[in-house]
Amino acid sequence: MQGLRSAFAIAKKDLQTELRTKESINAAASFALVILVLFSFAFDLGREELYAISGGLLWLVYSFAGALIVNRGFARELPNDCLEVLMSSPAPAWSIFLGKSVAAFFLLLIVELISLPVFGLFYNIRWLQNFGSLAMVILLATWGITVVGTSFSAVTVNVRLRELMLPVLLYPILIPLLIGAMGTTTALLGGESLGGDNIASLRLLIGFDAIYTALALYLIDFVLIV
Amino acid sequence: MFAVAADRVWKYFGDFPALRGATLEVRAGSCLALLGRNGAGKTTLLRIFANLSKPTKGEIKIHGRTGYLGHGIGVYDDLSAFENLVFFGELQGVANPAKAANEALERVGLGRVKDGMAREFSRGMRQRLAVARAFLHKPEILLLDEPFTSLDDKAIAVLQSLLSDALAQGATIVMSTHQIREAMELATHVAMLERGKIVHAGPRAPEMLSDPAWLYRTYGEIQ
């Protein structure tokens, strides 16, 4: 119970400092918006082609923005050696990791909620249809990105080129998640409802989240204490 | 009864043994000054006691809540002094973090500026905030890595007063230091590390107070 309370305190602290400084959320939101706007000018696509690439485009943007968010996860603890104080506290390593993942999850969700209407506007895509199902896909895939990203943020926290290393490690692991999220999102934006192949993709997202959350919670102790 | 114990602890960084079978017992309620030259292994041993590092070989035993004051001040620049202490109080499982934070801030003389951001504080104020953070949860074991280094006069006075009070209340203190005079005023016991080995551990002798270099002359070199 104390572990969960610690996780909540860490998530609250991370959100509080990030919303105060806006270090990563400004960068991620600007990046997502610029990429969406630039792509809308770069290609002259027909309506069907637009719908065909919509899920892929959206999740590429979200995963790149996600890397900017999760990169700050453990790096936020480096000034003044705050990570040492966290590690020497009774808070178990898993609760530190969980708190940071939850904070990154909400920050990435904010970026996604800002960029989704812009995406709909510039690409003339009706994203509000099937919004319930789309929201479920977004929540599941966002958690997957943040949980894996926060794990690698811990791995690379003391690496000099961590901004470069994190995406190199992160994206290959995210491939199954992105395949599932992109396929389902494309189908949902195209007006299909959840069913058939989409259910399989949804199961893939749930399975990915469950496996990587469990793995990360178990292994984080070995990553943080050397 | 010991509060902190290391039993034949080895720690390798790559091929380099920073600790070589260090064995040490710190009695509950005592204040141990951990002495040794740079690179002797003091910080490595303290970090292992503080759960920041794992021994490669050997065993560590800790009996009680620990508070750690390392080289960094360990506070967040973008939180106020009060928010910092409330956060660390929550992490430490303090029953009423806000009350504890207010008391700790008053104790170190930061009560009037408790809503100021840590980044706006002077160096001395930040150091006092770090001291307040380390003592916030009334730890039974205090692990202090060179606590007097680069502290201003006021922060040294605050720290010495807090340490004396903690000792009087039965806390155990383990501090690594190069400032032998300040350390000897508080220490009840002394341990000397030399190239990763404990070469001396025992009660503070009177000659250590009058002649701080005596310890290094007597135990300072492994033959």
Interface residues (C-beta under 8 A of the other chain):
Chain A: Q2 R5 S6 A9 I10 K13 Q16 T17 R20 T21 P79 N80 D81 C82 E84 V85 L86 M87 S88 S89 P90 A91 I225 V226
Chain B: A50 N51 L52 S53 K54 R65 T66 Y68 G70 H71 G72 I73 G74 V75 Y76 D77 D78 L79 E83 F87 F88 E90 L91 Q92 G93 R133 L143
